[in-house]
Amino acid sequence: MRLVVIRWLSFLCFASFAFIATASDMEPREGWMVLPTDKPYERLIDDLKIAVKANKMGVVTQAGPTQAAASRGITIPGNRIIGVFNNQFAVEVLGMSTAAMIEAPIRFYVTENIDGTATLSYKTPSYIFTPYVAEAGVGLSNTARKLDDIFQTIAEAAVR
């Protein structure tokens, strides 16, 4: 029994190191905008919130494992998801597709890079809402394109 426990603990330690060793900076992927910056993690979060407000959108949600992990004595790179939307767009989307509203708020993802800088990433609204267009019609595509422009403006201001 003791040997089984030792083997299990050894496996967990190895798996933890393997996970940490494979963590890397965000990479471009389909439907995503990935914007590396020279800014530190906390500053990028602050600048993102300022840009959101300046573009008449609201921070609706925030979540991330970094602080919770720290409270458990675990250090991980900064990692925060910030959900952004506003009621005008919520009403528009709901008027076309109840199901599509599951995608709101649309999230920005701020990640701390290995070198201490931060990256801002997000899925474009048009990519997010594509699965609902057949049901909702061209109006949803138009709303998504408006949101694409707003999210691009927010992202560009935040990373500047």
CYANA upper distance limits for C-alpha pairs under 8 A (distance plus 0.5 A):
  1 MET  CA      5 VAL  CA      6.91
  2 ARG  CA      6 ILE  CA      6.76
  3 LEU  CA      7 ARG  CA      6.61
  4 VAL  CA      8 TRP  CA      6.57
  5 VAL  CA      9 LEU  CA      6.62
  6 ILE  CA     10 SER  CA      6.57
  7 ARG  CA     11 PHE  CA      6.63
  8 TRP  CA     12 LEU  CA      6.76
  9 LEU  CA     13 CYS  CA      6.70
 10 SER  CA     14 PHE  CA      6.67
 11 PHE  CA     15 ALA  CA      6.50
 12 LEU  CA     16 SER  CA      6.56
 13 CYS  CA     17 PHE  CA      6.81
 14 PHE  CA     18 ALA  CA      6.59
 15 ALA  CA     19 PHE  CA      6.63
 16 SER  CA     20 ILE  CA      6.78
 17 PHE  CA     21 ALA  CA      6.46
 18 ALA  CA     22 THR  CA      6.74
 19 PHE  CA     23 ALA  CA      6.92
 24 SER  CA    113 ASN  CA      7.81
 24 SER  CA    114 ILE  CA      7.45
 25 ASP  CA    111 THR  CA      8.25
 25 ASP  CA    112 GLU  CA      8.16
 25 ASP  CA    113 ASN  CA      5.74
 25 ASP  CA    114 ILE  CA      7.14
 25 ASP  CA    119 THR  CA      8.36
 26 MET  CA     34 VAL  CA      7.63
 26 MET  CA    111 THR  CA      8.06
 26 MET  CA    113 ASN  CA      8.43
 26 MET  CA    119 THR  CA      7.61
 26 MET  CA    121 SER  CA      8.39
 27 GLU  CA     34 VAL  CA      7.39
 28 PRO  CA     32 TRP  CA      7.07
 28 PRO  CA     33 MET  CA      7.38
 28 PRO  CA     34 VAL  CA      6.13
 29 ARG  CA     33 MET  CA      8.36
 31 GLY  CA    123 LYS  CA      6.11
 31 GLY  CA    124 THR  CA      6.46
 31 GLY  CA    127 TYR  CA      5.94
 31 GLY  CA    128 ILE  CA      8.44
 32 TRP  CA    121 SER  CA      7.35
 32 TRP  CA    122 TYR  CA      6.01
 32 TRP  CA    123 LYS  CA      4.73
 32 TRP  CA    124 THR  CA      6.38
 33 MET  CA    121 SER  CA      5.98
 33 MET  CA    122 TYR  CA      5.96
 33 MET  CA    123 LYS  CA      6.76
 33 MET  CA    124 THR  CA      7.34
 34 VAL  CA    119 THR  CA      7.49
 34 VAL  CA    120 LEU  CA      6.52
 34 VAL  CA    121 SER  CA      4.87
 34 VAL  CA    122 TYR  CA      7.27
 35 LEU  CA    119 THR  CA      6.08
 35 LEU  CA    120 LEU  CA      5.63
 35 LEU  CA    121 SER  CA      6.55
 35 LEU  CA    159 VAL  CA      7.92
 36 PRO  CA    117 THR  CA      8.42
 36 PRO  CA    118 ALA  CA      6.83
 36 PRO  CA    119 THR  CA      4.67
 36 PRO  CA    120 LEU  CA      6.80
 36 PRO  CA    159 VAL  CA      8.49
 37 THR  CA    117 THR  CA      6.87
 37 THR  CA    118 ALA  CA      6.20
 37 THR  CA    119 THR  CA      6.13
 37 THR  CA    120 LEU  CA      8.12
 37 THR  CA    159 VAL  CA      6.61
 38 ASP  CA    117 THR  CA      5.72
 38 ASP  CA    118 ALA  CA      7.25
 39 LYS  CA     43 ARG  CA      6.83
 39 LYS  CA     44 LEU  CA      6.50
 39 LYS  CA    117 THR  CA      5.78
 39 LYS  CA    118 ALA  CA      6.34
 39 LYS  CA    159 VAL  CA      8.19
 40 PRO  CA     44 LEU  CA      6.82
 40 PRO  CA    112 GLU  CA      8.03
 40 PRO  CA    116 GLY  CA      6.71
 40 PRO  CA    117 THR  CA      5.20
 40 PRO  CA    118 ALA  CA      6.05
 41 TYR  CA     45 ILE  CA      6.95
 41 TYR  CA     78 GLY  CA      7.01
 41 TYR  CA    110 VAL  CA      7.73
 41 TYR  CA    111 THR  CA      7.40
 41 TYR  CA    112 GLU  CA      5.94
 41 TYR  CA    116 GLY  CA      7.89
 41 TYR  CA    117 THR  CA      6.73
 41 TYR  CA    118 ALA  CA      5.34
 41 TYR  CA    119 THR  CA      8.37
 42 GLU  CA     46 ASP  CA      6.83
 43 ARG  CA     47 ASP  CA      6.55
 44 LEU  CA     48 LEU  CA      6.45
 44 LEU  CA    110 VAL  CA      7.94
 44 LEU  CA    118 ALA  CA      7.34
 44 LEU  CA    120 LEU  CA      8.27
 44 LEU  CA    158 ALA  CA      7.08
 44 LEU  CA    159 VAL  CA      7.43
 45 ILE  CA     49 LYS  CA      6.84
 45 ILE  CA    110 VAL  CA      7.36
 46 ASP  CA     50 ILE  CA      6.87
 47 ASP  CA     51 ALA  CA      6.68
 47 ASP  CA    157 ALA  CA      8.26
 47 ASP  CA    158 ALA  CA      5.42
 47 ASP  CA    159 VAL  CA      8.05
 48 LEU  CA     52 VAL  CA      6.62
 48 LEU  CA    154 ILE  CA      7.59
 48 LEU  CA    155 ALA  CA      7.62
 48 LEU  CA    157 ALA  CA      8.12
 48 LEU  CA    158 ALA  CA      5.15
 48 LEU  CA    159 VAL  CA      8.29
 49 LYS  CA     53 LYS  CA      6.84
 49 LYS  CA     59 VAL  CA      7.62
 50 ILE  CA     54 ALA  CA      6.64
 50 ILE  CA    158 ALA  CA      8.16
 51 ALA  CA     55 ASN  CA      6.74
 51 ALA  CA    154 ILE  CA      5.66
 51 ALA  CA    155 ALA  CA      8.10
 51 ALA  CA    157 ALA  CA      6.41
 51 ALA  CA    158 ALA  CA      6.30
 52 VAL  CA     56 LYS  CA      7.15
 52 VAL  CA     57 MET  CA      5.86
 52 VAL  CA     58 GLY  CA      6.73
 52 VAL  CA     59 VAL  CA      7.60
 52 VAL  CA     84 VAL  CA      7.98
 52 VAL  CA    154 ILE  CA      6.34
 53 LYS  CA     57 MET  CA      6.04
 53 LYS  CA     58 GLY  CA      6.57
 53 LYS  CA     59 VAL  CA      8.44
 55 ASN  CA    150 ILE  CA      7.61
 55 ASN  CA    153 THR  CA      8.40
 55 ASN  CA    154 ILE  CA      7.26
 56 LYS  CA     86 ASN  CA      8.28
 57 MET  CA     84 VAL  CA      7.06
 57 MET  CA     85 PHE  CA      6.08
 57 MET  CA     86 ASN  CA      5.77
 58 GLY  CA     84 VAL  CA      5.99
 58 GLY  CA     85 PHE  CA      6.05
 58 GLY  CA     86 ASN  CA      6.27
 59 VAL  CA     82 ILE  CA      7.18
 59 VAL  CA     83 GLY  CA      6.33
 59 VAL  CA     84 VAL  CA      5.22
 59 VAL  CA     85 PHE  CA      7.37
 60 VAL  CA     82 ILE  CA      8.03
 60 VAL  CA     83 GLY  CA      5.84
 60 VAL  CA     84 VAL  CA      5.98
 60 VAL  CA     85 PHE  CA      7.14
 60 VAL  CA    105 PRO  CA      7.24
 61 THR  CA     81 ILE  CA      8.39
 61 THR  CA     82 ILE  CA      6.20
 61 THR  CA     83 GLY  CA      5.19
 61 THR  CA     84 VAL  CA      7.66
 61 THR  CA    105 PRO  CA      8.12
 62 GLN  CA     80 ARG  CA      7.42
 62 GLN  CA     81 ILE  CA      6.06
 62 GLN  CA     82 ILE  CA      5.03
 62 GLN  CA     83 GLY  CA      6.66
 63 ALA  CA     80 ARG  CA      6.21
 63 ALA  CA     81 ILE  CA      5.73
 63 ALA  CA     82 ILE  CA      7.21
 64 GLY  CA     68 ALA  CA      8.39
 64 GLY  CA     79 ASN  CA      6.02
 64 GLY  CA     80 ARG  CA      4.92
 64 GLY  CA     81 ILE  CA      6.51
 65 PRO  CA     69 ALA  CA      6.38
 65 PRO  CA     79 ASN  CA      7.09
 65 PRO  CA     80 ARG  CA      7.97
 66 THR  CA     70 ALA  CA      6.73
 66 THR  CA     75 THR  CA      7.88
 66 THR  CA     76 ILE  CA      6.52
 66 THR  CA     77 PRO  CA      7.30
 66 THR  CA     78 GLY  CA      6.11
 66 THR  CA     79 ASN  CA      6.43
 66 THR  CA     80 ARG  CA      8.21
 67 GLN  CA     71 SER  CA      6.75
 68 ALA  CA     72 ARG  CA      7.14
 69 ALA  CA     73 GLY  CA      6.94
 69 ALA  CA     74 ILE  CA      5.48
 69 ALA  CA     75 THR  CA      6.99
 69 ALA  CA     76 ILE  CA      7.66
 70 ALA  CA     74 ILE  CA      5.41
 70 ALA  CA     75 THR  CA      6.07
 70 ALA  CA     76 ILE  CA      8.20
 77 PRO  CA    111 THR  CA      7.83
 77 PRO  CA    112 GLU  CA      5.93
 77 PRO  CA    113 ASN  CA      7.72
 77 PRO  CA    114 ILE  CA      8.26
 78 GLY  CA    110 VAL  CA      8.19
 78 GLY  CA    111 THR  CA      6.13
 78 GLY  CA    112 GLU  CA      5.23
 79 ASN  CA    109 TYR  CA      7.95
 79 ASN  CA    110 VAL  CA      6.33
 79 ASN  CA    111 THR  CA      5.14
 79 ASN  CA    112 GLU  CA      6.86
 80 ARG  CA    109 TYR  CA      6.41
 80 ARG  CA    110 VAL  CA      5.70
 80 ARG  CA    111 THR  CA      7.07
 81 ILE  CA    107 ARG  CA      6.73
 81 ILE  CA    108 PHE  CA      6.26
 81 ILE  CA    109 TYR  CA      5.10
 81 ILE  CA    110 VAL  CA      6.84
 82 ILE  CA    107 ARG  CA      5.87
 82 ILE  CA    108 PHE  CA      5.66
 82 ILE  CA    109 TYR  CA      6.89
 82 ILE  CA    110 VAL  CA      8.42
 83 GLY  CA    104 ALA  CA      8.23
 83 GLY  CA    105 PRO  CA      5.45
 83 GLY  CA    106 ILE  CA      5.86
 83 GLY  CA    107 ARG  CA      4.68
 83 GLY  CA    108 PHE  CA      6.79
 84 VAL  CA    104 ALA  CA      8.30
 84 VAL  CA    105 PRO  CA      5.63
 84 VAL  CA    106 ILE  CA      5.90
 84 VAL  CA    107 ARG  CA      6.47
 84 VAL  CA    108 PHE  CA      7.93
 85 PHE  CA     89 PHE  CA      7.67
 85 PHE  CA     90 ALA  CA      7.99
 85 PHE  CA    104 ALA  CA      7.28
 85 PHE  CA    105 PRO  CA      5.61
 85 PHE  CA    106 ILE  CA      6.93
 86 ASN  CA     90 ALA  CA      6.87
 87 ASN  CA     91 VAL  CA      6.60
 88 GLN  CA     92 GLU  CA      6.90
 89 PHE  CA     93 VAL  CA      6.53
 89 PHE  CA    143 THR  CA      8.11
 90 ALA  CA     94 LEU  CA      6.56
 90 ALA  CA    101 MET  CA      7.61
 90 ALA  CA    104 ALA  CA      8.09
 91 VAL  CA     95 GLY  CA      6.57
 92 GLU  CA     96 MET  CA      7.26
 92 GLU  CA    143 THR  CA      8.12
 93 VAL  CA     97 SER  CA      6.49
 93 VAL  CA     98 THR  CA      7.91
 93 VAL  CA    100 ALA  CA      7.35
 93 VAL  CA    101 MET  CA      6.87
 93 VAL  CA    140 LEU  CA      7.18
 93 VAL  CA    143 THR  CA      8.11
 94 LEU  CA     98 THR  CA      5.49
 94 LEU  CA    100 ALA  CA      7.88
 94 LEU  CA    101 MET  CA      6.70
 96 MET  CA    136 ALA  CA      5.44
 96 MET  CA    137 GLY  CA      7.97
 96 MET  CA    139 GLY  CA      7.86
 96 MET  CA    140 LEU  CA      7.22
 97 SER  CA    101 MET  CA      7.48
 97 SER  CA    132 TYR  CA      7.76
 97 SER  CA    135 GLU  CA      7.57
 97 SER  CA    136 ALA  CA      5.84
 98 THR  CA    102 ILE  CA      8.36
 99 ALA  CA    132 TYR  CA      8.00
100 ALA  CA    104 ALA  CA      8.41
100 ALA  CA    129 PHE  CA      7.09
100 ALA  CA    132 TYR  CA      6.41
103 GLU  CA    128 ILE  CA      7.54
103 GLU  CA    129 PHE  CA      8.02
106 ILE  CA    123 LYS  CA      8.38
106 ILE  CA    125 PRO  CA      7.63
107 ARG  CA    122 TYR  CA      6.73
107 ARG  CA    123 LYS  CA      7.96
108 PHE  CA    120 LEU  CA      7.38
108 PHE  CA    121 SER  CA      6.33
108 PHE  CA    122 TYR  CA      5.28
108 PHE  CA    123 LYS  CA      8.25
109 TYR  CA    119 THR  CA      8.48
109 TYR  CA    120 LEU  CA      6.26
109 TYR  CA    121 SER  CA      5.50
109 TYR  CA    122 TYR  CA      6.41
110 VAL  CA    118 ALA  CA      7.23
110 VAL  CA    119 THR  CA      6.22
110 VAL  CA    120 LEU  CA      5.30
110 VAL  CA    121 SER  CA      6.98
111 THR  CA    118 ALA  CA      5.99
111 THR  CA    119 THR  CA      5.82
111 THR  CA    120 LEU  CA      7.22
112 GLU  CA    116 GLY  CA      6.66
112 GLU  CA    117 THR  CA      6.43
112 GLU  CA    118 ALA  CA      4.86
112 GLU  CA    119 THR  CA      6.98
113 ASN  CA    117 THR  CA      5.77
113 ASN  CA    118 ALA  CA      5.79
113 ASN  CA    119 THR  CA      7.39
120 LEU  CA    155 ALA  CA      7.85
120 LEU  CA    159 VAL  CA      8.00
123 LYS  CA    127 TYR  CA      7.18
123 LYS  CA    128 ILE  CA      7.11
124 THR  CA    128 ILE  CA      6.80
124 THR  CA    148 ASP  CA      6.46
124 THR  CA    151 PHE  CA      8.15
125 PRO  CA    129 PHE  CA      6.56
125 PRO  CA    144 ALA  CA      5.74
125 PRO  CA    145 ARG  CA      7.69
125 PRO  CA    147 LEU  CA      6.53
125 PRO  CA    148 ASP  CA      6.01
126 SER  CA    130 THR  CA      6.46
126 SER  CA    141 SER  CA      7.10
126 SER  CA    144 ALA  CA      5.18
126 SER  CA    145 ARG  CA      6.45
126 SER  CA    147 LEU  CA      8.26
126 SER  CA    148 ASP  CA      7.01
129 PHE  CA    133 VAL  CA      7.26
129 PHE  CA    140 LEU  CA      7.91
129 PHE  CA    141 SER  CA      7.99
129 PHE  CA    144 ALA  CA      7.25
130 THR  CA    141 SER  CA      7.95
132 TYR  CA    136 ALA  CA      6.48
132 TYR  CA    140 LEU  CA      8.36
133 VAL  CA    137 GLY  CA      5.57
133 VAL  CA    138 VAL  CA      7.04
133 VAL  CA    140 LEU  CA      6.54
133 VAL  CA    141 SER  CA      7.00
136 ALA  CA    140 LEU  CA      6.56
137 GLY  CA    141 SER  CA      7.83
138 VAL  CA    142 ASN  CA      6.84
139 GLY  CA    143 THR  CA      6.74
140 LEU  CA    144 ALA  CA      6.51
141 SER  CA    145 ARG  CA      6.68
142 ASN  CA    146 LYS  CA      6.88
143 THR  CA    147 LEU  CA      6.75
144 ALA  CA    148 ASP  CA      6.54
145 ARG  CA    149 ASP  CA      6.90
146 LYS  CA    150 ILE  CA      6.94
147 LEU  CA    151 PHE  CA      6.44
148 ASP  CA    152 GLN  CA      6.51
149 ASP  CA    153 THR  CA      6.65
150 ILE  CA    154 ILE  CA      6.66
151 PHE  CA    155 ALA  CA      6.52
152 GLN  CA    156 GLU  CA      6.54
153 THR  CA    157 ALA  CA      6.67
154 ILE  CA    158 ALA  CA      6.63
155 ALA  CA    159 VAL  CA      6.72
156 GLU  CA    160 ARG  CA      6.60
